[in-house]
Amino acid sequence: MNKNILYRSIPKVDVILEDVRVKRAIEKYSREAVMEAIRMEMDKLREYIARAEEEESAKKRIFDLVPNILQSVVAMHTPNMRMVINGTGTILHTNLGRAPIGKEHMKRAFDLVTGYCNLEYNLEAGKRGERYSHFEKLLCKITGAEAAMAVNNNASSVLLILSSLAKGGEVIVSRGELIEIGGKFRIPDVMEQSGATLVEVGTTNKTHLSDYEDHITEETRALLKVHTSNYKIVGFTDSVAIDELVPIAKEYDVPVIEDLGSGVLIDLSKYGLSYEPTVQESIAKGADVVCFSGDKLFGGPQAGIIVGKKKYIDMMKKNQLTRALRIDKFTATTLELVLQEYLSEENAVQNIPVLRMITEPLDEVAKRARSLARAIRALDLPAKVDVVSCESQIGGGSLPLERIQSMAVSIRPEKISVPELEYRLRHLPVPMIPRTVNDMIVLDVRTIDTDSFKIIASELKEYDVLEEVSKVSGR
Ligand SMILES: *Cc1c(COP(=O)(O)O)cnc(C)c1O
């Protein structure tokens, strides 16, 4: 094989630029983008030839140069972040964006975020307003708190609360609650960041009221309780409930802070889940400040919601850190919309996607699973398609032991392997993330809305996903 001849047979740039397909691409995108793609693909081609061991494959690669250039221009203009179909059955999947926002809420938010809005403008008074004002009253009404605000996420809430109330002082926490929430967010580290000193009391499995009491000093600024939402210690355990802490906190005049994590506002035990403490309850039992995530069980946008006594919330609003952690107009408006749903439990369960998924009755899920299976079977693909029972989970570090009975569509490919099928599903224009169980892939229908069924069926068909040779990119 004479590589020099191969190199010389690569078309020159000016020749490529004369190709009609390339000209069309320049019109649609831009000359700069096409030129960059040409340079990239030329470099790749030269490298390929340098490593090539067969002349034929090198020639084919040269022949494919223009199609590869076009593909690379398209790829440059295709957003990398895209909608995926969550077939995992994990409702709060942090890697898949946690809580989905309701379509109706998004429609309402659309005009506000694509144009101007009264985010920090008081229309009544005709002057500067407060970005929390749109949802503060609602939060107070629903949780029973005196005041409220929100920051970027709940990790920020904890940081802001500690920095505002305890900087330079000590905060007492039970050793059973020194948790890592994920992504290296650990209570002791946040404490250090905030400038407060952590005082650990009790043991991993048992902490008594006296453990807190014995460590209260002149330096104590707060007692912190952290809801261990992402794991459970079972067996010989004891912890101090919020209502037991409140009287001693009062006696020593320090606030009780509770980080609830998931932010449940309705009693989920009514829907067959195990009991999770609600925000209202914490406030009613006397917690001074309570914080929780906006995009866990609350079912809204990413946010850290803080409710509690006005005196403390005011200290946080004045803290310099608030400026760095402040929410934007998208978060402010979606928080308001989601909170309005909570004015009626029925609306909340119906209109907040996370709650709707959690509470969807098994027979409804089964009906939808049968309908998806029918749609796939009608395509007559080389696969065995069935409806099987499975278990969904909450995820996102909430209710770790909880499993919800659910129904899934299983696909057993006849011509390709299960790992190959899983790979192809992941590389579709609307990727599907399934669960793999032995010799089949499983799509849990609880986390797939009915609107997506059409997408699933048409993609399986159009891309020959189950055939020996598919049209899925990269294969
Ligand atoms: C999830 C969680 C957090 C962090 O919340 P983000 O909104 O993800 O930042 C903090 N504390 C507890 C107890 C949690 O469960």
The ligand as an SDF file (V2000), in Angstrom:
LIG
                    3D

 15 15  0  0  0  0  0  0  0  0999 V2000
  -30.7750   16.1540   49.1480 C   0  0  0  0  0  0  0  0  0  0  0  0
  -30.4290   16.7460   50.4530 C   0  0  0  0  0  0  0  0  0  0  0  0
  -29.7010   17.9410   50.5140 C   0  0  0  0  0  0  0  0  0  0  0  0
  -29.1810   18.6210   49.2830 C   0  0  0  0  0  0  0  0  0  0  0  0
  -30.1900   19.1350   48.5190 O   0  0  0  0  0  0  0  0  0  0  0  0
  -29.9180   19.6840   47.0290 P   0  0  0  0  0  0  0  0  0  0  0  0
  -31.1810   20.3660   46.6720 O   0  0  0  0  0  0  0  0  0  0  0  0
  -29.6260   18.4800   46.2030 O   0  0  0  0  0  0  0  0  0  0  0  0
  -28.7690   20.6070   47.1010 O   0  0  0  0  0  0  0  0  0  0  0  0
  -29.4070   18.4520   51.7550 C   0  0  0  0  0  0  0  0  0  0  0  0
  -29.8260   17.8400   52.8840 N   0  0  0  0  0  0  0  0  0  0  0  0
  -30.5480   16.6850   52.8640 C   0  0  0  0  0  0  0  0  0  0  0  0
  -30.9680   16.0680   54.1460 C   0  0  0  0  0  0  0  0  0  0  0  0
  -30.8760   16.1090   51.6400 C   0  0  0  0  0  0  0  0  0  0  0  0
  -31.5820   14.9700   51.6160 O   0  0  0  0  0  0  0  0  0  0  0  0
  1  2  1  0
  2  3  1  0
  2 14  2  0
  3  4  1  0
  3 10  2  0
  4  5  1  0
  5  6  1  0
  6  7  2  0
  6  8  1  0
  6  9  1  0
 10 11  1  0
 11 12  2  0
 12 13  1  0
 12 14  1  0
 14 15  1  0
M  END
$$$$
